[in-house]
């Protein structure tokens, strides 16, 4: 009998095509809904997979920029950004309703996620979009971020998210992907990274500092070439320590 549970989430529907392999090992998924990636047919396929494997379904909206995979900040008015996020959420919600299941959470993607962590204006637009769908969904956000504060203030339930396969700076931002040490490749290092955040609520930054961090859910990037292997190993190792992925 497991004494603890841990939520492992993965970004899906982004063109990698490994969703059927990932689903048996994860507990949450974040489905791209047309902003940076994703088609209606692909969303339907992934919603059905998630239902089959009892995986919690999340929406993964972004800046509407497929060319740059949502990884570059776009200059948009508040209304334009709100309209785009709402359209993306509606894309997925329509399918979720057709498949008679439920939306569990919303997690912004890429540049939108990173900007909302520090920019109150963008954070407020995202929270407004979340509230506009009038459903009891959670918002996945970084610990100690601006969007976390805005969501709490406006009565939106949050889950703090940490990244299993990414290194952190002293200010708890992720090390830029332009740096060689941005992604953690070694499994033992990755496991110690996750376990430290889960068990001790601490993370060792690339500067060598130990920082407090809270995480209710851990993300492994689905576009990591070794994502399936990493998640399977992670689930097996956690299970050996009486920690269930759920």
HELIX and SHEET records of a PDB file:
HELIX    1   1 UNK A   19  UNK A   22  1                                   4    
HELIX    2   2 UNK A   23  UNK A   25  5                                   3    
HELIX    3   3 UNK A   40  UNK A   52  1                                  13    
HELIX    4   4 UNK A   78  UNK A   98  1                                  21    
HELIX    5   5 UNK A  110  UNK A  116  1                                   7    
HELIX    6   6 UNK A  120  UNK A  132  1                                  13    
HELIX    7   7 UNK A  146  UNK A  153  1                                   8    
HELIX    8   8 UNK A  187  UNK A  195  1                                   9    
HELIX    9   9 UNK A  196  UNK A  200  3                                   5    
HELIX   10  10 UNK A  227  UNK A  240  1                                  14    
SHEET    1   A 8 UNK A 243  UNK A 245  0                                        
SHEET    2   A 8 UNK A   4  UNK A  12  1                                        
SHEET    3   A 8 UNK A  28  UNK A  32  1                                        
SHEET    4   A 8 UNK A  56  UNK A  60  1                                        
SHEET    5   A 8 UNK A 105  UNK A 106  1                                        
SHEET    6   A 8 UNK A 138  UNK A 142  1                                        
SHEET    7   A 8 UNK A 158  UNK A 163  1                                        
SHEET    8   A 8 UNK A 217  UNK A 219  1                                        
SHEET    1   B 2 UNK A 202  UNK A 204  0                                        
SHEET    2   B 2 UNK A 210  UNK A 212 -1                                        
END                                                                             
